[in-house]
Amino acid sequence: MALLVASSPGTLREDYEDLGRRPEPGWRAVAAQMLELIPLLEEICAAEPVWGLVSVSRLCLLAADNFHSRRYVVIAAQGLAGGYNICGGTSSRDADGPNAVVEHADSAQAAAELVRRAMVNSGGWPNLR
């Protein structure tokens, strides 16, 4: 399986490459951060289908290709400020809700590990370890 784009004909890489062509430096920084993170996410998502819903600077990870699906993990590149905020849900709450657990990573590698841990803790991908 792979990291797939929810409700979009393109790929995550294409979405962030498009964002990187915008004139604003902040959006270009977000795009560069996400393009660095995507290959690491693809490694994590190799065993199970994971759907990515792109919302400009946020990437929501879903267990199904359904806009109304629970947002199990939300990744927010911090652009010019640097780093990533990883919001993780649990089996009883969404990652973008008021009680989500938010952690910060300074690098793509650290963010990928936080994402993996959030995916496991969310219950959305029961075979992921």
Secondary structure as the mmCIF struct_conf table of DSSP 4:
data_model
#
loop_
_struct_conf.conf_type_id
_struct_conf.id
_struct_conf.beg_label_comp_id
_struct_conf.beg_label_asym_id
_struct_conf.beg_label_seq_id
_struct_conf.end_label_comp_id
_struct_conf.end_label_asym_id
_struct_conf.end_label_seq_id
STRN STRN1 LEU A 3 VAL A 5
TURN_TY1_P TURN_TY1_P1 ALA A 6 SER A 7
BEND BEND1 PRO A 9 GLY A 10
HELX_RH_AL_P HELX_RH_AL_P1 LEU A 12 GLY A 20
TURN_TY1_P TURN_TY1_P2 ARG A 21 ARG A 21
BEND BEND2 ARG A 22 PRO A 23
HELX_RH_AL_P HELX_RH_AL_P2 PRO A 25 ILE A 44
TURN_TY1_P TURN_TY1_P3 CYS A 45 ALA A 46
BEND BEND3 ALA A 47 GLU A 48
STRN STRN2 VAL A 50 SER A 55
TURN_TY1_P TURN_TY1_P4 VAL A 56 SER A 57
STRN STRN3 ARG A 58 LEU A 62
BEND BEND4 ALA A 63 ASP A 65
TURN_TY1_P TURN_TY1_P5 PHE A 67 HIS A 68
BEND BEND5 SER A 69 SER A 69
STRN STRN4 VAL A 73 ALA A 77
HELX_RH_3T_P HELX_RH_3T_P1 GLY A 79 ALA A 81
BEND BEND6 GLY A 83 GLY A 83
STRN STRN5 TYR A 84 GLY A 88
STRN STRN6 THR A 90 THR A 90
TURN_TY1_P TURN_TY1_P6 SER A 91 SER A 92
STRN STRN7 ARG A 93 ARG A 93
TURN_TY1_P TURN_TY1_P7 ALA A 95 ASP A 96
BEND BEND7 GLY A 97 GLY A 97
TURN_TY1_P TURN_TY1_P8 PRO A 98 ASN A 99
STRN STRN8 VAL A 101 ALA A 105
BEND BEND8 ASP A 106 SER A 107
HELX_RH_AL_P HELX_RH_AL_P3 ALA A 108 SER A 122
TURN_TY1_P TURN_TY1_P9 GLY A 123 GLY A 123
BEND BEND9 GLY A 124 GLY A 124
TURN_TY1_P TURN_TY1_P10 PRO A 126 ASN A 127
#
